[in-house]
Amino acid sequence: MDFSSTVEATPLMQTDVDLTPYNTLAVTARAAYFCEVDSEQGLVNVLKWWKEQQKQLGMDLPIMPLGGGSNIVLAKDFPGLVIHVSITGRDLVEEDDHWLWVKVGAGENWHQWVEYCMGFHYWGLENLALIPGTVGAAPIQNIGAYGVELCNYFAELRAVEINSGVAVTFDSDACKFGYRDSVFKQQMRDKYIITSVTFKLRQEPSLCYDYPALQSHFRDLGIDSPTPHQVFDAVCQVRASKLPDPADIPNVGSFFKNPVVSDEQHKQLKRQCDALVSYPVAGGHKLAAGWLIDQAGWKGYREDEVGVHDQQALVLINRKGSGEQILSLAQKIQSDVQERYGVELEIEPRVYSS
Ligand SMILES: Cc1cc2nc3c(=O)[nH]c(=O)nc-3n(C[C@H](O)[C@H](O)[C@H](O)COP(=O)(O)OP(=O)(O)OC[C@H]3O[C@@H](n4cnc5c(N)ncnc54)[C@H](O)[C@@H]3O)c2cc1C
């Protein structure tokens, strides 16, 4: 559908909205305009209305799609329109002897969707339990945990182009998934709003539990071949023991991506520190960013109202500080790690700073 053929929109638009409850870092920032959309047509209507308003006023303010706010850093007030996507629904669209295709609304809560799969014996997403946020945001950075990534069980998604209001379908190739990456963080950044994701899930379980933390969990319990529900429970327990709950200590999970270095640099670093935590990947070696930050002495560091979590060096925490303070701390950590190890740390969440 394009703008010229849509009905007149009557969006429920709010102005000057406090975004503190809408981001898990609990940073205080305001949105000039804010609205909630609960259907694809509603989204198209809002985009049409916004475009007309902008044209009349001779303005071109930005649009921010927002899910659970668990992967954003708001360093400034947002001058444009925040669209909170709350489109729900889960539909089994197809199945064969081995696979099931389920279309899920972008506004569905991710963990509740994983729980739903467990209840219906749709297998594959067990390792992605307890990741905060929405289904619609999950493809943006190809969420992953404990050896599984969204792209392993992804079929296609539907998204509305912000500029034209046209809804299109992206298959896996078009999404260009990578490590915490997709086309929506690169060439198509800020160009589309995802309205649904279709998953391709297994009829029979094929479990992945060779990740060290899961192996030691099962070893302690004396379990050799866990069931899918045991993998799900293990992931929930391990995550709860390692990561702070944003409801208690505001955070956005891993603040930096694990960097990949060349074989040459890896050899050099190994000479510098024998205990370096790394594993081989295509094009070099992936390093544990948390280990580097910990070795550099930042774990538990506090600076005014922000800091580094005392058990997980990869997690920056906020105690009534600002997005700018968080970013300033992140920059200090980046510079220190660069100086000590010659390794560049890339920030994982999306930063809104202007
Ligand atoms: C405690 C904790 C643990 C975490 N653990 C993990 C983990 O193990 N693995 C992992 O990969 N991530 C993890 N994360 C990060 C985060 O949960 C994921 O990136 C999640 O997918 C973000 O979802 P969200 O709905 O909160 O996105 P938001 O923070 O709302 O948005 C993130 C980005 O996506 C865009 N966006 C949101 N919705 C849409 C949409 N419908 N269409 C287009 N763009 C959209 C936003 O504009 C923004 O740029 C963790 C975060 C926390 C706080």
The ligand as a Gaussian input file, in Angstrom:
#p B3LYP/6-31G(d) Opt

LIG

0 1
 C       19.753000      -7.510000      30.405000
 C       19.873000      -7.541000      28.899000
 C       20.342000      -8.680000      28.266000
 C       20.468000      -8.725000      26.873000
 N       20.923000      -9.880000      26.293000
 C       21.054000      -9.946000      24.957000
 C       21.533000     -11.146000      24.342000
 O       21.814000     -12.149000      25.001000
 N       21.665000     -11.163000      23.000000
 C       21.334000     -10.082000      22.226000
 O       21.483000     -10.179000      21.002000
 N       20.869000      -8.948000      22.771000
 C       20.714000      -8.848000      24.115000
 N       20.257000      -7.689000      24.691000
 C       19.918000      -6.530000      23.830000
 C       18.406000      -6.406000      23.484000
 O       17.626000      -7.122000      24.378000
 C       18.107000      -6.875000      22.050000
 O       18.883000      -6.165000      21.119000
 C       16.619000      -6.709000      21.696000
 O       16.360000      -7.299000      20.439000
 C       16.175000      -5.248000      21.656000
 O       14.767000      -5.238000      21.542000
 P       13.930000      -3.952000      21.890000
 O       12.524000      -4.215000      21.498000
 O       14.140000      -3.576000      23.312000
 O       14.597000      -2.880000      20.914000
 P       14.730000      -1.308000      21.149000
 O       15.783000      -1.059000      22.164000
 O       13.412000      -0.703000      21.338000
 O       15.304000      -0.870000      19.717000
 C       16.582000      -1.254000      19.290000
 C       16.792000      -0.699000      17.878000
 O       15.887000      -1.336000      16.988000
 C       14.996000      -0.380000      16.403000
 N       13.669000      -0.998000      16.372000
 C       12.931000      -1.418000      17.414000
 N       11.773000      -1.958000      16.995000
 C       11.778000      -1.863000      15.643000
 C       10.863000      -2.224000      14.609000
 N        9.690000      -2.820000      14.869000
 N       11.207000      -1.949000      13.324000
 C       12.385000      -1.341000      13.025000
 N       13.290000      -0.970000      13.952000
 C       12.989000      -1.240000      15.249000
 C       15.069000       0.851000      17.293000
 O       14.797000       2.026000      16.543000
 C       16.492000       0.791000      17.801000
 O       17.370000       1.379000      16.838000
 C       20.105000      -7.606000      26.094000
 C       19.619000      -6.451000      26.722000
 C       19.499000      -6.417000      28.112000
 C       18.948000      -5.184000      28.783000

